Amino acid sequence: MIGSEEIRRRALSLAGRERSARAAGGLTRAAVLVPIVFRGDGPRLVVTKRTMTVAAHKGQISFPGGVAEPADRCPEETALREAREEIGLDPALVEIAALLDDVPTTTGFVITPVLGLVDPEAAVRGDPAEVEEVFEVPLADLANPANHDVEILEHRGVRFRNHRYCCGRCVIWGATGRIVAQLLSELALGGPDRAGGGAP
């Protein structure tokens, strides 16, 4: 696995990339924070397991995030606000690296992933109304081909890749899986071609 400093450099270099932004086109605007924290054993992604009482995506593994509010001036503000609400993450302890490609979903949203580098001293705690548990998943595990499967699905006549990552008891799929696939590709950690394009 590539070292933490190189991953940090690659993440920050994404700020100048040309990204795929998608018009809402009747979909609801949302943003998620894609948080990388650097531990002694390497970089990790912070994800949450949603409770079974939330309105949508019950029990799924996801990034902290949600629907953009009128007061939010940009996707970064949406992602940081939602991360504070969902897992208590202090925005001052997050360095925004880049925006990744917009990801439309079959559930009526278009999500802007906001890549953030999190201070390892940051404390997080899930809001019990929305978050059952907060996980850290090593990037090395996600980049391991043995932990990744792809299937071709179709939604309203549009075919797209569904990326599924199985890392211990953490199973990532759906829009979160497409964001992970895109991140790994952008960081040159192997994996499939850029995700998100052509997905519903």
GILIN-V466346 format. One record per residue. RES is the residue in one small letter. OMEGA is omega in whole degrees, 0 to 359 (NA if undefined). D_LAST is the distance of its C-alpha to the last C-alpha in Angstrom with 1 decimal. Layout:
res,omega,d_last
RES,OMEGA,D_LAST
RES,OMEGA,D_LAST
This chain:
res,omega,d_last
m,178,32.2
i,184,32.5
g,183,34.5
s,182,33.4
e,178,34.9
e,177,33.0
i,177,29.7
r,180,30.6
r,180,31.6
r,180,28.3
a,181,26.3
l,180,28.4
s,180,28.2
l,182,24.4
a,184,25.4
g,183,26.2
r,173,23.2
e,184,21.0
r,178,17.6
s,176,14.3
a,185,14.0
r,174,11.4
a,184,12.8
a,176,11.9
g,181,11.8
g,177,12.4
l,179,10.4
t,179,13.0
r,177,14.1
a,176,14.8
a,174,16.3
v,172,17.4
l,176,20.5
v,191,20.4
p,172,24.1
i,175,26.2
v,183,29.8
f,178,32.5
r,180,34.8
g,180,37.9
d,176,36.1
g,182,33.3
p,180,30.0
r,172,27.9
l,176,24.5
v,178,25.0
v,180,22.6
t,168,23.0
k,182,23.0
r,178,22.1
t,176,24.8
m,182,24.6
t,179,25.5
v,185,22.6
a,184,20.5
a,175,17.1
h,182,16.3
k,174,19.9
g,183,21.6
q,173,18.6
i,184,19.3
s,171,17.7
f,175,18.8
p,181,20.8
g,181,19.1
g,185,18.0
v,177,17.6
a,177,19.3
e,182,22.7
p,182,24.7
a,181,27.2
d,182,24.8
r,184,25.5
c,179,22.7
p,180,20.0
e,180,22.8
e,178,24.7
t,184,21.9
a,181,21.4
l,178,25.1
r,181,25.9
e,179,23.5
a,176,24.8
r,181,28.3
e,187,27.6
e,185,25.9
i,176,28.0
g,182,30.9
l,179,30.1
d,180,32.4
p,181,30.5
a,181,33.8
l,179,33.3
v,174,29.9
e,180,29.9
i,181,26.7
a,186,26.0
a,168,22.9
l,175,19.5
l,182,16.7
d,175,13.6
d,181,11.2
v,174,8.2
p,182,5.4
t,177,5.3
t,182,5.5
t,171,8.9
g,180,8.8
f,165,9.4
v,190,9.1
i,170,11.4
t,177,14.1
p,181,15.8
v,182,19.6
l,182,21.7
g,177,25.1
l,190,28.3
v,174,30.0
d,181,33.8
p,178,34.9
e,182,37.3
a,178,34.6
a,177,34.9
v,178,31.8
r,184,31.9
g,172,29.2
d,186,29.4
p,179,30.3
a,185,28.5
e,190,25.1
v,177,25.7
e,184,27.6
e,174,28.0
v,181,27.4
f,164,27.1
e,182,27.8
v,180,26.3
p,175,28.0
l,179,26.0
a,179,28.3
d,180,27.0
l,181,23.4
a,180,24.4
n,182,26.3
p,180,24.7
a,182,26.4
n,189,24.2
h,173,20.8
d,177,19.1
v,172,15.9
e,179,14.6
i,178,12.3
l,178,10.1
e,178,8.6
h,180,6.6
r,176,8.1
g,180,9.4
v,178,6.8
r,181,8.2
f,179,7.4
r,172,10.1
n,181,10.8
h,181,13.8
r,179,16.5
y,179,19.6
c,181,22.8
c,184,25.5
g,180,28.3
r,180,27.2
c,178,24.1
v,183,20.9
i,179,17.7
w,178,14.3
g,181,10.7
a,179,9.7
t,177,13.4
g,179,13.7
r,178,11.3
i,178,13.5
v,179,16.6
a,178,15.8
q,180,15.4
l,181,18.6
l,178,20.6
s,181,19.9
e,178,20.9
l,179,24.0
a,178,24.9
l,180,25.1
g,179,23.9
g,186,20.8
p,177,18.1
d,187,16.9
r,182,14.8
a,174,11.6
g,181,8.5
g,178,8.7
g,179,6.5
a,181,3.8
p,NA,0.0
